[in-house]
């Protein structure tokens, strides 16, 4: 199933193969969410699932967290800054009616499609519900689990962010 993504995407400088990597990851994340949604509450881990779906599939949403309607600006970023540490990151707070999801070279050049999908699921939580890493990991793992029956182990990242005492849980 292919989802129409109406996103403000800076893809003009990408080669077709790299644009396809982004498109494939966004569509896979939307497919996971569509499969998981019937089993999810309207609010999961403090994430408004309807706003999350709109951000992921429409590129715009109304956020309780940010208190406004926003566009999602998905763009490719260079090697410097936060890309030295991350495959992707969200710049917050929103500016000029948009929140930016930056995809770094390591998102485009390495890893599996499954890791790219999980990265999109994770970063979209930051887009919709703010910077809490534990929330983003728990929500992304739940969507992946409900969609596929399993989830990518994130134990080291979970521990490094002190999520054990956060109140958020990974699927069991």
N, C-alpha and C positions, 0 to 999 in steps of 0.2 A: 504494500500500500504506500503510495507516495503522498506526502502532505505538502500542501502549498505553503511555502514560507515567504511571507512578505516582510522581509527584514531589510533594514538599512545596512547593506553589506558592502564592505570595501573589497571587492573581488577583482576589480579591473587590473590590478597589478599581478594577480595570480595567474599561473599557468593553468590550463584547463584541468590538469590532473590534481592540482592543489585545490582548486575551486570544488572539484568533485569530492575531495576528502572532507571538506567542510560541509558540503551539501549532504553527503552520505551520513556524516555524524549527526547532523541536525535531524535528518529524516529518521534515522535509527532511534534517536532519543524520543522523537515524537511517537514512533511506533511502540516503543516500550511503555510510554505513558498511556497511550490508548489501550494497550493490553492490561495495564495495571489499574487504570482508573475505576472500572466497575467494582473493584475490591477496596477502594480507598474512601475515606471519609472526605467531607468537603474541606477539612483542615487537617493536615498531617504534619505533626511536629512544628506547628506554627506556620506552615506554608499553606496559603490559600491555593488549593489545587486548581481551581478555575482560572485564577490569575496566572498561575504557573503555565497552564496549558495555553492560554492566550499569548503569553510571552514567547513560548517555544514555537507555537504554530502560526501565530499571526504577526509576531514581532512588535506587538503593543499590548499593554495591559493596564489595569487600574490596580494600584498597590495600596493595601492597608498599611503596610510597613512604611512606604515612602510618602503616603498621603496624597497621591496624585496619579494621573494617567501618564504613562511613559511609553516611549518607543525603545526598542532594543537595537543598539548599534553594535553589530558583530563586525569586528575588523581584524585584519592580520597585523601583528606587531613585529617589531624587529628584535634583535638579540639582546638589547640592553634593558636596563631597568628591571621590572618584575619578571621579565622573560628569562633573566639569568637564573631564576629559582623555580619558575612555574611553567607548565605547558599552556595554561590559560589563566586569566584573572579578570575580575570585574572591578571597574573603577567606580567607587562610590564616595560621596553621594551622587545622585544623578545631577546632570547639568543640562540646562536648556531643553528640558523635556525629554531627555534620553539618558539611558544608562548604558555604559559601554562594556561589552564582553570582548576582551582581547585574546586572540589565539596566537600563540607563540610558535617559533620555528619547530620546537620539539613536538608540538601537537601535530604539525603538518608532516614532519619528517620521520618520526619514529613511533613505535607502539603499534598496537593492534587496533582494529576497528572497534573492538569491545571496549578498550581503554578510552578511545576517543568518545564513544557514546557515553560512558560513565562520566567522563570529564564534562561533557555538555550537560548531563543531568545534574551534576554537582554544581557547576557554575550558574546554571539557571536558578538554583535556589538563592544564590547570592544576588542575582538580578532582582528577584521578586521579594525576598524576605531578609536581605541584609547579610552581614559578613560572618555570621556564626558558622565556623568550620564544622562543628559537631552536628549541627542541624543539617548542613549541606550533605555531609557524609551519610547520616542516617536516612535522610529522605532519598538520596540517590540509590543507596543500597536497597531500600524498601521497594522503590520502583523497579529496579533491576530484578529483585527477588520475585515480585509479583508477576512480572512479565516473562521471566525465564525459569523460575524455580530454583535459582541459585544467585549468588552475588559475588563480586570480586572481593577477595580478602583485602581488608584495609587495616589490619591489626596494628602495624607499625605506625601508620598515620594517625589512627584512632588514639593510640597511646601517646604519641608525640604531642597531640593537641589536648591531652587531658580529658578526653571525652568519657572516660569511665565514670566520672562523677558528675557528668553534665545533665543527666536526666534523659538524654537521648539514647536510643537503643538500636543496635544492628539486628537484622532478622536472625531468627534462630532456626 
